[in-house]
Amino acid sequence: MAVGAYWQENPIVLIGDTFLCNLYQQALTLLGADSCVMEGTDITLRGLHAAHKLQRERSNA
């Protein structure tokens, strides 16, 4: 499978610095790819929160 075909068939999530991700998103749009931008700090905090919650649930079991 060519990478270009993958881009056109699957949505791409860009995680990182908003400014840079927006540039990538513009380029992907020109290639016909569907994408969305998720800010890196927000994703990191969500992951840490989920890990903390899971750890707390396991220690209470």
DAPEVEN-V131620 format. One record per backbone hydrogen bond with DSSP energy under -0.5 kcal/mol. NH is the residue of the N-H (numbers start at 1). CO is the residue of the C=O. Records with the same first field share a line. If there is no record, write none. Layout:
NH->CO ; CO
//
This chain:
6->2
7->3
8->4
9->5 ; 6
10->6
12->34
14->12 ; 36
15->13
16->38
21->17
22->18
23->19
24->20
25->21
26->22
27->23
28->24
29->25
30->26
31->27
32->29
33->28
34->7
36->12
38->14
40->16
43->39
44->40
45->41
46->42
47->43
48->44
49->45
50->46
51->47
52->48
53->49
54->50
55->51
56->52
57->53
58->54
59->55
60->56
61->57
//
